[in-house]
Amino acid sequence: MITAPAFTAAVRRFIGKRKASYLYANGDVADQQIEVLHGPPDEPTRIGALYRFTACRAHSCPEKGAAVLDPAGKIVALAILYSPCATADTRDCNRREDLVVFMGERDRLQRVEVVANLRAWAVEQVAGSYTLPGQPKMRFGGMQVIDPAAVR
């Protein structure tokens, strides 16, 4: 599904041409989103009538992605779970993981449900993160929700 040209085009339309430093400095966000969904997938889960698809970045499984689709296959939300290693301040690199969610404002009730579900998923993923012996356990740093239609 992720490598299907129609899906990657839909991700690009949904996110637009924004740049950010999630996986790498000042990168195309759509490319970063596709990258975290490109590795080993998890079983899809339901959020009410919606479907949540998750996967981890190939060869870097602590970085994960989520796509929430409606029954017709239209993107409702996208998310990236990442450690802030690509930012200028790398003190928290590999010590915490942050979540960024891209979701529009249309349906307030649906937005609350989806964002809560994605946050719970992220917290669960971070809690289960593997760390080397002697290294501090990963912690969930926080979450940012961005309306993809907002000014970029």
Salt bridges, closest charged atoms under 4 A:
ASP28 OD2 - ARG12 NH1 3.49
ASP31 OD1 - ARG12 NH2 2.66
GLU35 OE2 - ARG57 NH2 2.55
GLU63 OE1 - ARG57 NH1 2.71
ASP89 OD2 - ARG91 NH2 2.53
ASP92 OD2 - ARG96 NH1 2.42
ASP92 OD1 - ARG139 NH2 3.59
ASP98 OD2 - ARG96 NH2 2.55
GLU105 OE2 - ARG111 NH2 3.61
